[in-house]
Structure formats: structure tokens, C-alpha cells
Amino acid sequence: MRKEKWMKKLISLLMAVCLLLSSVPMLGTVSVQASEEFQAYDNLLAHYPLESDVKDVSGNDQDAVITEGASGVSFTGDALNLAGGDKNSKNYVTLPDGLFDNQDTVTVSMWINNNNTKGNYSAFFFGSTAVNNLPSNYFLLNPCSPSGNYKAVFTDSVNAGSPWSTEKE
């Protein structure tokens, strides 16, 4: 019993010392400064905030374009809203021709809120020029496929007749 009291007092004392030491300011703190300023837009092809327009803010003059004749494109709540539609809809934004030319790798970052139901549609798509209404190579992002799943695919070969047969997930 006496040993237990002694152990409790020792633990209490150690905890009090730790608490006291943790409240003392560190001596000999080191100041760290970056050797160069971070440039957020270095090596960017384009940056589209899509809060009130489709302008490129990277300084590369790669402004996107709302398709002529679009009837379901708006900006509300600092976001681009696309009404969607069938394959003949003009409710989309077009990136500049050649934006991805001569690029070995591309990183695309976006926030998407799907207000639609399940279906075969794309929230983001880029690819080669369409021949007979079908592109031969592409990347497609569907936030909710007919089975209810997120779908992101690309083609890695050319099949102008049925490009979907070359899709890779």
C-alpha cells in the first residue's frame, strides 16, 4: 500500500514537471525562410477558376469559350453551372485548340457537383477531332454512369468506328 502511494506521487510529480516544461518557450528556435518564392502558375498550361467567366488566369492567354448557342450555361455561387443535355446540346465550355499538344503528361484538377441522375454523359471530356461525330482518342469523366458508378476512362489507341471499345479505366 505504501509503495502504491509512493508510485502515485512520483507519477504526479513527473506529470507536473512535463506540463511545466511544455509551457516554457523553446530556447534557440530556428527561423526558416524559403530560398525562392513559390510560383503557383509555373509550368501551368492554363488555370480556369470558373467563378464568373471562362478566362485563363495563368497568364498564358488560353481563355476557354462558352459554346455559341448555349442556353444552359450560367455562373451562380462562384461556380460554373452546365444544364447538360443530349449529344447535340451546346451547353458546354470549349478549351483552346492545341492546349494539350506536345504534352507527355497532363494533370487536370476540378471540383464537380453532379445535379443529374444516372446516365451516359460526361462532366469532362477532351479528345481528338471528331470524325463522323466520334473522336478517335479521348479522356471522359462521367460522375454517375447508368450503373450509378463514377467512370473515368481514356483510350490508348485509335478506333474511329467504335472508340469506346479501346477505353481503359
Order of alpha helices (4+ residues) and beta strands (2+ residues): alpha-beta-beta-beta-beta-beta-beta-beta-beta
